Every structure is written in structure tokens, then in C-alpha cells.
């Protein structure tokens, strides 16, 4: 029972955020939705759904370590990432007009847009590492200053 509770809790938290965000949004026109889906595809957002699912499985696998890998592979084979895409369509429609989506499509179809798609994961990875180093340095500075002021 304890494993089921952990698993249920992990699944709930993994999926509640995108679902809650998409609820209550007006549906865009068919043409607008098609353009949003194309934007998510061309910008690589659609691929992130599968990557996100892989990341969400990590705590689930840790919660039930006796489950064989074959189970997780079979589970992932049944997952339809288009559901996540469908949940995100109204979110894009909420924050972007149809004309803005068309402009983004034009941008991401251009060489510079393609370069951003290709290089942004690397930029983000290096930025994250730089931010970690900066945070560690600031953390050490706080410890040093606390000690100098007699708080430690």
C-alpha cells in the first residue's frame, strides 16, 4: 500500500501542473491551433514532451525500484505525447495572437531561428552550470561574512 501511495502521489504531481494550466482556456480556431502545433514542432517544443516524460519517470522508478525496466518501456510505448501538445495549445493561444504565432513560425523557419533551436539547449546547460558556480561562490561569501561577523 505504501508503494501505491508514493506512486499515486508522484503521478499526480507530475501531471497536475500542465492540466491545471490548460483548463478553462478558450479553444483557438482550427487554423490557429494548426499553426500553434506547427510552431511547437518546428521549435522543438513537441520533442520536449517525450523528454519531460522521461524525466517524470525518474522519481516513479525510484519510488518502486523492484519494477523491471521492461514495464517502464512498455508504459512509455503507450504514452501519447500529443496529449501534452493538445494541453499546451490553449496556453500558447492565451499568450500569443495568431499573427504572433505566424511571425514566430517565420522566425524559427529562418536560419537564425534554426540556430537558436540547435544551440539553445547548450546555452541553457552552460548557463545553468555558470549559475551553479555563481551560487556556490555567493553561498561561500555568506558563510565567510557570517563567520566574520561572529554569527557562526
N, C-alpha and C positions, 0 to 999 in steps of 0.2 A: 504494500500500500504506500509506503514511503517513497518508493521509486516512482510510482504513478503520480503522486502529488508533485514531486520535483519536475517530472516530465511535463505534466499539465501546466504547471506554473511557467516553465521555460517556454513552452509553445505559446502560451497566452501572451507573454511579454514580447516574444519575437514577432508576433503578428498583429498585436493590438494597435500599435502606433500608425502603420500605414492605413489600416482600415478606418480608424477613428478620424484620421485626417481627411479621407476621401468622402466620408458620409456627409450628406446634406449639401453637396455642391451641385449646381445645375449642370445638366448634361450639355456639352457643346454640340454644335451641328455636326453632321456626318463628315463634311469636308474638313472642318476644324479638327475633329478627332483624328481623321486620317493624317492630317499634317502634323499633329502632335505626336502621333505614333511614329511617323517618318522621322521627326526630329529626334525622338528618343533612340531610334535605331541608328541614325547617321552619327549622332553624338556619342554613341557607345553606352547610353543610359540603359538601353534594353539589356545589354550584356551584364550590367551591374546586378540585375535581379538574380541571376544564377549565382554570381559571386556572393551576393548578400545571403542567399540561402545556404551556401556552403559555410559561411561564417556563422550563421544561426545554428547550424548543426553541431558546432564545436561544444557549446555547453550542454546540448542534449546528449551527445556521445559521452561527455564526462559524467552526466547525471546517471546514465545507465551503461557503465563500462562493459558489462557482460554481453551486450548485444553485438552480434557479429557484424563486420563491415558489409557483408552481403545484404543485410537488412537495409542499411543506410543507402546503399547503391540502388536497391530496388525501390526504396522510397523516393529517392531523387529522380528516378526514371519516370515516376508518376506525377512529379511536380510540373505544373504548367505555369511557366514564368509569365505567360501572357496575362494571367490574373493580376499580377503585380503591376504590369503595364496598364491594364484597364483601370486599376485603382489610382494610378498616377495621372491619367488623362484629365480628370476634373481638377486636379491640383494645378497642372500646367495651365488649364483654361482659366483658373481663378487668378493667376498671377501674370499671364501673358495674353494679349489680344491676338486675334488671328493674324493680323498684319505683323505683329512682332514675331510670331512663330514663323511666318514666311521669311522674314528677314533673317532669323536665326538659321533657318534651313539654307538660305543663300550663303550665309557666312560659313557654316560648317561644311558646305559643299566646296568652298573655295580652298585654295592651297593653305592659307593661314589657318583656317578653321580645322583642316585636316592635321596640320602641325600641332595645334593645341590639343586635339583629341589624342594624338600619338604621344605628346610629351607631358601632358598634364599629370598622368599618374607618377611619372618620375619626379616632376617638380613637387608634387604633394608629398611624395616619400622623402625627398631630401629636405623639404621644408619641415616636415614632422620631426626628422632627426635633428635638424638645427634647433627647432623649438624645444626639444627634449634637452639638448645641451644647454641652451639658454636657461631653461627652468632649473636644471641641476645647479648651474652657476649661481642663479639667484637664491636658490634654496640654501646653498652653502654660505652665501653672503648673509642671509638672515641668521643662520646659526652662528656665524662669526660675530655679527653685530650684537646678538642676544648675549653671547658669552662676554663680549667686551663691556656690555652694559651691566653685567652681573646677573642676568636673568637665568643663567644656566649653571 
